[in-house]
Amino acid sequence: MIDDLPGPVAVVAHDAGAANMMFAWIAASARNDLQVAVAGPAESLWRAQFPGCSPVPSIAAALEGAATLLSGTGWASDMEHDARVIAARRGIHSIAVLDHWVNYAPRFERNGERQLPDALWVGDEYAAAIARREFGGMTISQQPNSYLENQAREAGPVPREGDVLFVAEPARSSWGYDTPGEFQALDHFMANRTSLGIGQNVGVRLRPHPSDEPDKYDGWIAAHPGVTLDRAASMGEALGKARWVVGLNSFALVIALKAGRTAISCLPPWAPDCVLPHDDIRRL
């Protein structure tokens, strides 16, 4: 789909979600006029997937002479928002990629400044329906989610004696308690997993979020025998050994469904409900 965009094409990404989608499209593209600016988790993903292709040093360099901007819509940085602001001022056609199903409008706001793109690209029918409700007059296009397809294919068949893959993510709330929400969800799962038909003897692998500090879960893992740190290079590889995939609101649960695994949101009862709209995700 990116082969048909007017070029050069500036690609600006920070958070992992949209970066994964965009990088899968880029890997399948024949373009040689991409001007890629990345930081944070997206930079690590880019350097791992395209080791011989250095990104440009800044948003300004990415947008220099560009005819189209393709940007993510993450929370952890102003980078993608700033790129859309500059693109609007310069008359550069702007496309933003929505990789999730929640909080669409705030993704385009920083410090009271709202900057919508010219078009939105989404990866499934759920996201398309939400985007149409939020942004009725905007061009909204559902694109093939190549990243989802690739990761599900890499996972392969469900193993008969598979383990649990816990896909962690920052909850960004303690829900009124003293412990970060992600650790509350972990504890809730460990205390109640037998109600899901998961025996106490089944191994659990914990896969940190790309934005997590490397040692974030070391203490928790050390206190829970049978839990190990997942070190797979990709989500597809991590899913390969799993029969169950557990998380909060992670996109990995959607990949798990696509790969035929049992996907479970383990948000505790005192937390907000799981925001993922997919009916087949079980709620603990």
JOVENUR-V736266 format. One record per residue. N is the residue number from 1. RES is the residue in one letter. PHI is phi in radians with two decimals (* if undefined). Layout:
N_RES_PHI ; N_RES_PHI
This chain:
1_M_* ; 2_I_-1.38 ; 3_D_-1.14 ; 4_D_-1.62 ; 5_L_-1.35 ; 6_P_-1.06 ; 7_G_-2.03 ; 8_P_-1.10 ; 9_V_-1.92 ; 10_A_-1.49 ; 11_V_-2.08 ; 12_V_-2.21 ; 13_A_-2.55 ; 14_H_-2.22 ; 15_D_-1.31 ; 16_A_-1.26 ; 17_G_-1.01 ; 18_A_-1.17 ; 19_A_-1.04 ; 20_N_-1.03 ; 21_M_-1.15 ; 22_M_-1.15 ; 23_F_-1.20 ; 24_A_-1.14 ; 25_W_-1.15 ; 26_I_-1.12 ; 27_A_-1.07 ; 28_A_-1.65 ; 29_S_-1.63 ; 30_A_-1.76 ; 31_R_-1.22 ; 32_N_-2.22 ; 33_D_-2.13 ; 34_L_-1.50 ; 35_Q_-2.06 ; 36_V_-1.80 ; 37_A_-2.02 ; 38_V_-2.36 ; 39_A_-2.69 ; 40_G_1.06 ; 41_P_-0.99 ; 42_A_-1.12 ; 43_E_-1.16 ; 44_S_-1.08 ; 45_L_-1.11 ; 46_W_-1.09 ; 47_R_-1.16 ; 48_A_-1.29 ; 49_Q_-1.54 ; 50_F_-2.27 ; 51_P_-1.08 ; 52_G_-1.66 ; 53_C_-2.24 ; 54_S_-1.31 ; 55_P_-1.28 ; 56_V_-1.35 ; 57_P_-1.40 ; 58_S_-2.78 ; 59_I_-1.04 ; 60_A_-1.02 ; 61_A_-1.17 ; 62_A_-1.15 ; 63_L_-1.50 ; 64_E_-1.07 ; 65_G_1.30 ; 66_A_-1.29 ; 67_A_-1.76 ; 68_T_-2.43 ; 69_L_-1.98 ; 70_L_-2.03 ; 71_S_-2.31 ; 72_G_-1.44 ; 73_T_-2.37 ; 74_G_-1.46 ; 75_W_-1.76 ; 76_A_-1.39 ; 77_S_-2.73 ; 78_D_-1.62 ; 79_M_-0.98 ; 80_E_-1.19 ; 81_H_-1.06 ; 82_D_-1.05 ; 83_A_-1.10 ; 84_R_-1.19 ; 85_V_-1.10 ; 86_I_-1.13 ; 87_A_-1.06 ; 88_A_-1.10 ; 89_R_-1.15 ; 90_R_-1.63 ; 91_G_1.30 ; 92_I_-1.49 ; 93_H_-1.07 ; 94_S_-2.04 ; 95_I_-2.12 ; 96_A_-1.98 ; 97_V_-1.81 ; 98_L_-1.68 ; 99_D_-1.84 ; 100_H_-2.39 ; 101_W_-2.31 ; 102_V_-2.53 ; 103_N_0.95 ; 104_Y_-1.15 ; 105_A_-1.03 ; 106_P_-1.10 ; 107_R_-1.11 ; 108_F_-1.89 ; 109_E_-2.24 ; 110_R_-2.48 ; 111_N_0.91 ; 112_G_1.41 ; 113_E_-1.76 ; 114_R_-1.87 ; 115_Q_-2.40 ; 116_L_-1.46 ; 117_P_-1.37 ; 118_D_-1.41 ; 119_A_-2.65 ; 120_L_-2.07 ; 121_W_-1.96 ; 122_V_-2.20 ; 123_G_-1.85 ; 124_D_-2.73 ; 125_E_-1.23 ; 126_Y_-1.12 ; 127_A_-1.11 ; 128_A_-1.08 ; 129_A_-1.15 ; 130_I_-1.13 ; 131_A_-1.09 ; 132_R_-1.16 ; 133_R_-1.20 ; 134_E_-1.36 ; 135_F_-2.31 ; 136_G_-0.98 ; 137_G_-1.63 ; 138_M_-1.60 ; 139_T_-1.27 ; 140_I_-2.18 ; 141_S_-2.17 ; 142_Q_-1.53 ; 143_Q_-1.93 ; 144_P_-1.06 ; 145_N_-1.56 ; 146_S_-1.10 ; 147_Y_-1.08 ; 148_L_-1.03 ; 149_E_-1.08 ; 150_N_-1.13 ; 151_Q_-1.19 ; 152_A_-1.14 ; 153_R_-1.15 ; 154_E_-1.13 ; 155_A_-1.12 ; 156_G_1.31 ; 157_P_-1.21 ; 158_V_-1.24 ; 159_P_-1.26 ; 160_R_-1.14 ; 161_E_-1.92 ; 162_G_-1.28 ; 163_D_-1.84 ; 164_V_-1.83 ; 165_L_-1.84 ; 166_F_-1.72 ; 167_V_-1.71 ; 168_A_-1.44 ; 169_E_-2.80 ; 170_P_-1.14 ; 171_A_-1.35 ; 172_R_1.04 ; 173_S_-2.83 ; 174_S_-1.84 ; 175_W_0.93 ; 176_G_1.53 ; 177_Y_-1.96 ; 178_D_-1.59 ; 179_T_-1.89 ; 180_P_-0.93 ; 181_G_-0.99 ; 182_E_-1.11 ; 183_F_-1.32 ; 184_Q_-1.09 ; 185_A_-1.14 ; 186_L_-1.04 ; 187_D_-1.12 ; 188_H_-1.09 ; 189_F_-1.12 ; 190_M_-1.08 ; 191_A_-1.34 ; 192_N_-2.19 ; 193_R_-1.16 ; 194_T_-1.14 ; 195_S_-1.19 ; 196_L_-1.65 ; 197_G_1.44 ; 198_I_-1.77 ; 199_G_-1.19 ; 200_Q_-1.12 ; 201_N_-1.52 ; 202_V_-1.36 ; 203_G_-1.19 ; 204_V_-2.20 ; 205_R_-1.91 ; 206_L_-1.79 ; 207_R_-1.89 ; 208_P_-1.12 ; 209_H_-1.28 ; 210_P_-0.98 ; 211_S_-1.56 ; 212_D_-1.29 ; 213_E_-1.14 ; 214_P_-0.99 ; 215_D_-1.80 ; 216_K_-0.97 ; 217_Y_-1.82 ; 218_D_-1.04 ; 219_G_-1.12 ; 220_W_-1.13 ; 221_I_-1.10 ; 222_A_-1.07 ; 223_A_-1.50 ; 224_H_-2.27 ; 225_P_-0.97 ; 226_G_1.63 ; 227_V_-1.81 ; 228_T_-2.21 ; 229_L_-1.49 ; 230_D_-1.37 ; 231_R_-2.06 ; 232_A_-1.09 ; 233_A_-1.27 ; 234_S_-2.48 ; 235_M_-1.13 ; 236_G_-1.04 ; 237_E_-1.12 ; 238_A_-1.08 ; 239_L_-1.22 ; 240_G_-0.94 ; 241_K_-1.64 ; 242_A_-1.68 ; 243_R_-1.78 ; 244_W_-2.09 ; 245_V_-2.23 ; 246_V_-2.16 ; 247_G_-2.88 ; 248_L_-1.79 ; 249_N_-2.20 ; 250_S_-1.25 ; 251_F_-1.03 ; 252_A_-1.05 ; 253_L_-1.16 ; 254_V_-1.24 ; 255_I_-1.06 ; 256_A_-1.03 ; 257_L_-1.03 ; 258_K_-1.06 ; 259_A_-1.55 ; 260_G_1.44 ; 261_R_-1.46 ; 262_T_-1.40 ; 263_A_-1.85 ; 264_I_-2.33 ; 265_S_-1.66 ; 266_C_-1.87 ; 267_L_-0.99 ; 268_P_-1.22 ; 269_P_-1.06 ; 270_W_-1.51 ; 271_A_-1.60 ; 272_P_-1.06 ; 273_D_-1.10 ; 274_C_-1.02 ; 275_V_-1.52 ; 276_L_-1.18 ; 277_P_-1.48 ; 278_H_-1.35 ; 279_D_-1.10 ; 280_D_-1.43 ; 281_I_-1.36 ; 282_R_-1.37 ; 283_R_-1.92 ; 284_L_-1.53
